Amino acid sequence: SLKDSVDGVRIRLLGEDPAALAAATEGSVDVAIYADEVSPCGRVELLPYVVEQAVSATNHRFGNHTTLLDSIL
C-alpha cells in the first residue's frame, strides 16, 4: 500500500495519463510521478532513483596503516 511507505514512492510513467494516476493515488504527496518524455541518456533517467555514495579510507601519516587500500594502491 502506498500509505505504508516511509520514503514515499517514485513512479516512472510511460505512455499513460499522469492525471489519472494522481487521482488513483488520491493526490498523495508521498507519490512522485515522473511522466516527462524519456531521455536518451540513461544516467539522467536514473537520477531520481539512485543515491550518491562516497567511500574513503585514509592511511595516516603517523604510521596507523590500514590494509583496506593494499589491493587498490
N, CA, C and O atoms as a GROMACS GRO file, in nm:
protein
  292
    1SER      N    1   0.083  -0.118   0.000
    1SER     CA    2   0.000   0.000   0.000
    1SER      C    3   0.088   0.125   0.000
    1SER      O    4   0.193   0.127   0.064
    2LEU      N    5   0.047   0.226  -0.069
    2LEU     CA    6   0.124   0.350  -0.077
    2LEU      C    7   0.129   0.420   0.058
    2LEU      O    8   0.227   0.488   0.088
    3LYS      N    9   0.028   0.406   0.137
    3LYS     CA   10   0.024   0.474   0.266
    3LYS      C   11   0.124   0.414   0.366
    3LYS      O   12   0.161   0.481   0.463
    4ASP      N   13   0.167   0.290   0.344
    4ASP     CA   14   0.259   0.224   0.435
    4ASP      C   15   0.405   0.259   0.408
    4ASP      O   16   0.492   0.223   0.488
    5SER      N   17   0.434   0.329   0.300
    5SER     CA   18   0.571   0.359   0.262
    5SER      C   19   0.626   0.475   0.343
    5SER      O   20   0.562   0.580   0.353
    6VAL      N   21   0.745   0.457   0.401
    6VAL     CA   22   0.808   0.562   0.480
    6VAL      C   23   0.871   0.668   0.390
    6VAL      O   24   0.855   0.788   0.414
    7ASP      N   25   0.941   0.624   0.287
    7ASP     CA   26   1.013   0.715   0.198
    7ASP      C   27   0.930   0.764   0.080
    7ASP      O   28   0.978   0.846   0.001
    8GLY      N   29   0.812   0.716   0.066
    8GLY     CA   30   0.731   0.753  -0.049
    8GLY      C   31   0.758   0.660  -0.167
    8GLY      O   32   0.835   0.564  -0.156
    9VAL      N   33   0.694   0.688  -0.277
    9VAL     CA   34   0.702   0.604  -0.395
    9VAL      C   35   0.737   0.692  -0.514
    9VAL      O   36   0.685   0.803  -0.528
   10ARG      N   37   0.825   0.643  -0.599
   10ARG     CA   38   0.859   0.713  -0.723
   10ARG      C   39   0.814   0.627  -0.840
   10ARG      O   40   0.850   0.509  -0.849
   11ILE      N   41   0.736   0.686  -0.929
   11ILE     CA   42   0.682   0.612  -1.043
   11ILE      C   43   0.727   0.678  -1.172
   11ILE      O   44   0.709   0.798  -1.191
   12ARG      N   45   0.787   0.599  -1.261
   12ARG     CA   46   0.822   0.646  -1.396
   12ARG      C   47   0.709   0.601  -1.486
   12ARG      O   48   0.693   0.483  -1.513
   13LEU      N   49   0.631   0.698  -1.532
   13LEU     CA   50   0.510   0.669  -1.609
   13LEU      C   51   0.538   0.686  -1.758
   13LEU      O   52   0.583   0.792  -1.802
   14LEU      N   53   0.511   0.582  -1.835
   14LEU     CA   54   0.534   0.585  -1.979
   14LEU      C   55   0.403   0.560  -2.053
   14LEU      O   56   0.339   0.457  -2.035
   15GLY      N   57   0.365   0.655  -2.135
   15GLY     CA   58   0.251   0.637  -2.223
   15GLY      C   59   0.114   0.634  -2.157
   15GLY      O   60   0.018   0.588  -2.219
   16GLU      N   61   0.103   0.681  -2.038
   16GLU     CA   62  -0.026   0.684  -1.969
   16GLU      C   63  -0.056   0.825  -1.922
   16GLU      O   64   0.028   0.915  -1.935
   17ASP      N   65  -0.173   0.845  -1.867
   17ASP     CA   66  -0.218   0.976  -1.821
   17ASP      C   67  -0.173   1.001  -1.676
   17ASP      O   68  -0.221   0.933  -1.585
   18PRO      N   69  -0.083   1.096  -1.655
   18PRO     CA   70  -0.037   1.122  -1.518
   18PRO      C   71  -0.148   1.174  -1.426
   18PRO      O   72  -0.146   1.149  -1.306
   19ALA      N   73  -0.244   1.246  -1.483
   19ALA     CA   74  -0.354   1.297  -1.401
   19ALA      C   75  -0.439   1.181  -1.348
   19ALA      O   76  -0.486   1.185  -1.234
   20ALA      N   77  -0.458   1.078  -1.429
   20ALA     CA   78  -0.536   0.962  -1.386
   20ALA      C   79  -0.461   0.888  -1.275
   20ALA      O   80  -0.523   0.840  -1.180
   21LEU      N   81  -0.329   0.878  -1.287
   21LEU     CA   82  -0.251   0.812  -1.183
   21LEU      C   83  -0.254   0.893  -1.054
   21LEU      O   84  -0.265   0.836  -0.945
   22ALA      N   85  -0.244   1.024  -1.065
   22ALA     CA   86  -0.251   1.110  -0.946
   22ALA      C   87  -0.388   1.095  -0.878
   22ALA      O   88  -0.396   1.093  -0.755
   23ALA      N   89  -0.492   1.084  -0.956
   23ALA     CA   90  -0.626   1.065  -0.899
   23ALA      C   91  -0.636   0.928  -0.832
   23ALA      O   92  -0.699   0.914  -0.728
   24ALA      N   93  -0.574   0.826  -0.894
   24ALA     CA   94  -0.578   0.691  -0.837
   24ALA      C   95  -0.503   0.683  -0.706
   24ALA      O   96  -0.536   0.601  -0.620
   25THR      N   97  -0.401   0.766  -0.688
   25THR     CA   98  -0.327   0.768  -0.562
   25THR      C   99  -0.383   0.871  -0.465
   25THR      O  100  -0.323   0.900  -0.362
   26GLU      N  101  -0.498   0.925  -0.500
   26GLU     CA  102  -0.569   1.024  -0.418
   26GLU      C  103  -0.484   1.148  -0.392
   26GLU      O  104  -0.497   1.211  -0.288
   27GLY      N  105  -0.398   1.182  -0.489
   27GLY     CA  106  -0.316   1.302  -0.478
   27GLY      C  107  -0.215   1.299  -0.366
   27GLY      O  108  -0.174   1.403  -0.314
   28SER      N  109  -0.173   1.179  -0.328
   28SER     CA  110  -0.080   1.163  -0.216
   28SER      C  111   0.052   1.235  -0.243
   28SER      O  112   0.109   1.223  -0.351
   29VAL      N  113   0.099   1.310  -0.143
   29VAL     CA  114   0.228   1.378  -0.156
   29VAL      C  115   0.344   1.280  -0.140
   29VAL      O  116   0.459   1.317  -0.163
   30ASP      N  117   0.314   1.157  -0.102
   30ASP     CA  118   0.417   1.054  -0.090
   30ASP      C  119   0.446   0.984  -0.222
   30ASP      O  120   0.531   0.895  -0.228
   31VAL      N  121   0.377   1.024  -0.328
   31VAL     CA  122   0.396   0.962  -0.459
   31VAL      C  123   0.452   1.066  -0.556
   31VAL      O  124   0.390   1.169  -0.581
   32ALA      N  125   0.570   1.036  -0.610
   32ALA     CA  126   0.629   1.122  -0.712
   32ALA      C  127   0.606   1.057  -0.848
   32ALA      O  128   0.645   0.942  -0.870
   33ILE      N  129   0.543   1.130  -0.938
   33ILE     CA  130   0.513   1.076  -1.071
   33ILE      C  131   0.602   1.146  -1.172
   33ILE      O  132   0.594   1.268  -1.189
   34TYR      N  133   0.686   1.069  -1.240
   34TYR     CA  134   0.774   1.121  -1.345
   34TYR      C  135   0.712   1.080  -1.479
   34TYR      O  136   0.721   0.964  -1.520
   35ALA      N  137   0.649   1.176  -1.547
   35ALA     CA  138   0.575   1.146  -1.669
   35ALA      C  139   0.631   1.219  -1.791
   35ALA      O  140   0.568   1.217  -1.897
   36ASP      N  141   0.747   1.282  -1.778
   36ASP     CA  142   0.806   1.351  -1.893
   36ASP      C  143   0.851   1.249  -1.997
   36ASP      O  144   0.853   1.129  -1.973
   37GLU      N  145   0.886   1.302  -2.116
   37GLU     CA  146   0.936   1.212  -2.221
   37GLU      C  147   1.066   1.148  -2.175
   37GLU      O  148   1.142   1.206  -2.097
   38VAL      N  149   1.091   1.029  -2.225
   38VAL     CA  150   1.211   0.955  -2.188
   38VAL      C  151   1.334   1.023  -2.248
   38VAL      O  152   1.336   1.059  -2.366
   39SER      N  153   1.435   1.039  -2.166
   39SER     CA  154   1.561   1.097  -2.210
   39SER      C  155   1.646   0.988  -2.277
   39SER      O  156   1.642   0.874  -2.233
   40PRO      N  157   1.720   1.022  -2.381
   40PRO     CA  158   1.808   0.921  -2.443
   40PRO      C  159   1.928   0.887  -2.355
   40PRO      O  160   2.003   0.794  -2.386
   41CYS      N  161   1.947   0.961  -2.246
   41CYS     CA  162   2.061   0.938  -2.157
   41CYS      C  163   2.014   0.860  -2.034
   41CYS      O  164   1.938   0.912  -1.952
   42GLY      N  165   2.059   0.737  -2.023
   42GLY     CA  166   2.018   0.652  -1.912
   42GLY      C  167   2.056   0.708  -1.776
   42GLY      O  168   1.983   0.692  -1.678
   43ARG      N  169   2.171   0.775  -1.770
   43ARG     CA  170   2.214   0.833  -1.642
   43ARG      C  171   2.117   0.940  -1.593
   43ARG      O  172   2.091   0.951  -1.474
   44VAL      N  173   2.063   1.017  -1.685
   44VAL     CA  174   1.966   1.120  -1.648
   44VAL      C  175   1.837   1.054  -1.600
   44VAL      O  176   1.776   1.100  -1.504
   45GLU      N  177   1.795   0.948  -1.666
   45GLU     CA  178   1.674   0.877  -1.627
   45GLU      C  179   1.686   0.817  -1.486
   45GLU      O  180   1.586   0.810  -1.414
   46LEU      N  181   1.804   0.775  -1.447
   46LEU     CA  182   1.822   0.710  -1.317
   46LEU      C  183   1.836   0.807  -1.200
   46LEU      O  184   1.826   0.764  -1.085
   47LEU      N  185   1.859   0.935  -1.225
   47LEU     CA  186   1.885   1.030  -1.118
   47LEU      C  187   1.782   1.029  -1.005
   47LEU      O  188   1.821   1.036  -0.888
   48PRO      N  189   1.652   1.022  -1.033
   48PRO     CA  190   1.557   1.021  -0.922
   48PRO      C  191   1.558   0.893  -0.839
   48PRO      O  192   1.499   0.889  -0.731
   49TYR      N  193   1.624   0.789  -0.888
   49TYR     CA  194   1.614   0.659  -0.824
   49TYR      C  195   1.741   0.613  -0.752
   49TYR      O  196   1.738   0.512  -0.682
   50VAL      N  197   1.850   0.685  -0.768
   50VAL     CA  198   1.975   0.644  -0.704
   50VAL      C  199   2.022   0.751  -0.606
   50VAL      O  200   1.985   0.868  -0.617
   51VAL      N  201   2.105   0.710  -0.512
   51VAL     CA  202   2.161   0.800  -0.413
   51VAL      C  203   2.313   0.796  -0.428
   51VAL      O  204   2.372   0.688  -0.434
   52GLU      N  205   2.374   0.912  -0.434
   52GLU     CA  206   2.519   0.918  -0.446
   52GLU      C  207   2.584   0.869  -0.318
   52GLU      O  208   2.537   0.896  -0.207
   53GLN      N  209   2.694   0.797  -0.336
   53GLN     CA  210   2.765   0.743  -0.220
   53GLN      C  211   2.914   0.763  -0.242
   53GLN      O  212   2.965   0.741  -0.352
   54ALA      N  213   2.984   0.803  -0.138
   54ALA     CA  214   3.129   0.819  -0.144
   54ALA      C  215   3.192   0.732  -0.035
   54ALA      O  216   3.141   0.723   0.077
   55VAL      N  217   3.302   0.668  -0.072
   55VAL     CA  218   3.374   0.583   0.023
   55VAL      C  219   3.517   0.632   0.029
   55VAL      O  220   3.579   0.658  -0.075
   56SER      N  221   3.570   0.645   0.149
   56SER     CA  222   3.709   0.690   0.162
   56SER      C  223   3.780   0.608   0.269
   56SER      O  224   3.718   0.560   0.364
   57ALA      N  225   3.910   0.596   0.252
   57ALA     CA  226   3.996   0.531   0.351
   57ALA      C  227   4.125   0.609   0.355
   57ALA      O  228   4.177   0.649   0.251
   58THR      N  229   4.178   0.631   0.474
   58THR     CA  230   4.296   0.714   0.489
   58THR      C  231   4.409   0.635   0.552
   58THR      O  232   4.390   0.566   0.652
   59ASN      N  233   4.527   0.646   0.493
   59ASN     CA  234   4.648   0.595   0.557
   59ASN      C  235   4.708   0.712   0.632
   59ASN      O  236   4.756   0.808   0.571
   60HIS      N  237   4.706   0.704   0.762
   60HIS     CA  238   4.750   0.816   0.844
   60HIS      C  239   4.901   0.835   0.834
   60HIS      O  240   4.976   0.737   0.834
   61ARG      N  241   4.945   0.957   0.826
   61ARG     CA  242   5.087   0.986   0.807
   61ARG      C  243   5.173   0.951   0.928
   61ARG      O  244   5.296   0.946   0.916
   62PHE      N  245   5.112   0.926   1.044
   62PHE     CA  246   5.190   0.893   1.163
   62PHE      C  247   5.202   0.743   1.185
   62PHE      O  248   5.237   0.700   1.295
   63GLY      N  249   5.174   0.663   1.084
   63GLY     CA  250   5.201   0.520   1.093
   63GLY      C  251   5.082   0.431   1.121
   63GLY      O  252   5.100   0.310   1.132
   64ASN      N  253   4.962   0.484   1.133
   64ASN     CA  254   4.844   0.400   1.155
   64ASN      C  255   4.796   0.348   1.020
   64ASN      O  256   4.697   0.397   0.965
   65HIS      N  257   4.866   0.249   0.967
   65HIS     CA  258   4.841   0.198   0.833
   65HIS      C  259   4.715   0.112   0.831
   65HIS      O  260   4.692   0.031   0.921
   66THR      N  261   4.632   0.130   0.728
   66THR     CA  262   4.517   0.046   0.708
   66THR      C  263   4.545  -0.049   0.592
   66THR      O  264   4.608  -0.010   0.493
   67THR      N  265   4.500  -0.172   0.604
   67THR     CA  266   4.522  -0.269   0.497
   67THR      C  267   4.410  -0.265   0.392
   67THR      O  268   4.414  -0.340   0.295
   68LEU      N  269   4.310  -0.180   0.412
   68LEU     CA  270   4.198  -0.170   0.318
   68LEU      C  271   4.243  -0.130   0.178
   68LEU      O  272   4.180  -0.170   0.080
   69LEU      N  273   4.350  -0.051   0.168
   69LEU     CA  274   4.392   0.002   0.040
   69LEU      C  275   4.502  -0.081  -0.026
   69LEU      O  276   4.545  -0.048  -0.137
   70ASP      N  277   4.548  -0.188   0.037
   70ASP     CA  278   4.660  -0.266  -0.016
   70ASP      C  279   4.633  -0.320  -0.157
   70ASP      O  280   4.722  -0.318  -0.242
   71SER      N  281   4.513  -0.367  -0.183
   71SER     CA  282   4.483  -0.425  -0.314
   71SER      C  283   4.449  -0.319  -0.418
   71SER      O  284   4.442  -0.350  -0.537
   72ILE      N  285   4.429  -0.195  -0.377
   72ILE     CA  286   4.392  -0.088  -0.469
   72ILE      C  287   4.512  -0.006  -0.511
   72ILE      O  288   4.528   0.026  -0.629
   73LEU      N  289   4.597   0.029  -0.416
   73LEU     CA  290   4.712   0.114  -0.444
   73LEU      C  291   4.833   0.034  -0.484
   73LEU      O  292   4.939   0.092  -0.512
   0.00000   0.00000   0.00000
